[in-house]
Amino acid sequence: MIDLSGRIALVTGASRGIGRAIATMLAARGAHVVAAARGENAKPVADEIAASGGRSEHITLDVTEPGGNEAAVVGVLQRHGRIDVLVNNAGIAKDQLMVRMKRDDWDAVLNTNLTAAFVLTQAVLKPMLKQRGGRIVNISSVVGQGGNAGQANYAASKAGIIGFSKAVALEVASRGITVNVVAPGLIDTDMTRAITERTREEWASKIPLKRLGSPGDIAAAVCFLASDEASYITGQVLAVNGGMYM
């Protein structure tokens, strides 16, 4: 089994769904997880990890707040002296057809899904460069690879994550830092449960494996990319989508 003992892992958007699964699985593999979310939303996750014998703490973080990401990284470094794994998972969707999309909804999605990943990655790179190693895993989406009507803002942000990750991977590979992407397909989360049953069935019919994925499927991919087993993998997109996009 993948062993992440002794690693310090910062996970954004860790309060529910994919982020929660990532945080709990990283902890189950031995990492000390810093679970980040707005308000006190990540506290139940940290408590759950601790109750299971894992090591975790929660922090309050709005990834769009100016200076918040940098302060969060400084705090982790002060408490632990290093950051070994960063998972940029925080994300939102504000869907609308392009002709009706409001600029505020475009900005909100890009700021949360893409700009925040830039800011956090930049903040962790200096300590990772100094320690000559680290793992950055960014969460994209099948929509960032294949597009989807009514999600121009979301698709742009998630496609941007892919290009961003490849560029950074090239910059830092010589210092032992890997940067990779996990691109989920249709995953059974609160976000997908909010859509109509008919739409879910239509989407599921396009999946060769004929089922929705689970948050655990994504967490397993993240744990692999965060591990020593993936030390020779960087700048790659690991699509976890049941064959929905090939």
Buried (B, 14 or more C-beta within 10 A) or exposed (E): EBEBEEBBBBBBBBBBBBBBBBBBBBBBBBBBBBBBBBEEBBBBBBEBBEEEEBBBBBBBBBBBEEEBBBEBBEBBBEEBEBBBBBBBBBBBBBBBEEEEBEEEBBBBBBBBBBBBBBBBBEBBBEBBBEBEBBBBBBBBBBBBBBBBEBBBBBBBBBBBBBEBBBEBBEEBEEBBBBBBBBBBBBBBBEBBEEEEEEEBEEBBEBBEEEEBBBBBBBBBBBBBBBBEEBEEEBBBBBBBBBEBBE
